[in-house]
């Protein structure tokens, strides 16, 4: 008979490993290994953090194992792990909120800035030095990386004061010395009584209130732009916007467009009421420039009316003249010739 074959993957533990008799009846059983190199000390405050997700804890452990200067951007971590960019970004934000990461903006000079990432092995342990390791639970079940490397870390680490320890009492300075009475300078003589005001003096009249002159009327363009918010509340303009848009409105008014027509043009076909107008000044500036009407054409002068028809006194011929006693051309020449002959005879 052929031997039976199994497709099950071989166990990662040695076959000779036997479960101890004092092992807990359920749960995980650790097989400890003492690391001599290439290990990272991770505190149980991170490995067993109650609020961090598994992705955040894993990224924190990975970042703590990297040397200074390593790239820990979202793009780089996405290429390293199978999780997507959204999951990695959310996990990094959790570490920032928990205090394990800090994003600090530093100046590079010349108006340039860069964001540096600072990783803390333990929140609150800023300022250098290793933080004191947390106490291991009595049950003996803890983070593997912490338990394996705890002895090696304690051998070379300097003792650090516990953050929760009570601070040493500060010395309180003693009372300041008070000069003796003879050393205190005597006060100058003070008059016994304050002189009373003269009863016969005339009381001073209170100052009259200042009379402010009425404000000068605003230009028509300023009034028009200010009243736009009464048509649509989204067209609320600041005083600076009104001053910048007023020349454009004055150009419309100078081309013979009435106030009401300008308001109708600027407020026509606005977006629906639920759509906000984020920049009303830019919106109105575009309309004032794009919809500017052409100037009115200059009217040609009308031709003068012809002179009325009158009758010549010499020949009863009809002629046109504004002078009621005017003569026609022939009668004018005959009268001019007769006048010349009479002058010559005389």
Secondary structure as UniProt FT lines:
FT   TURN            15..16
FT   TURN            21..22
FT   HELIX           44..47
FT   HELIX           54..64
FT   TURN            68..69
FT   HELIX           74..80
FT   HELIX           85..98
FT   STRAND          101..109
FT   TURN            110..111
FT   STRAND          112..119
FT   TURN            123..124
FT   TURN            138..139
FT   HELIX           144..156
FT   TURN            163..164
FT   HELIX           181..183
FT   TURN            199..200
FT   HELIX           220..226
FT   HELIX           228..231
FT   HELIX           233..235
FT   HELIX           239..254
FT   TURN            255..256
FT   HELIX           259..266
FT   TURN            267..269
FT   TURN            273..274
FT   HELIX           280..290
FT   STRAND          309..311
FT   TURN            313..315
FT   STRAND          318..320
FT   TURN            324..325
FT   HELIX           329..345
//
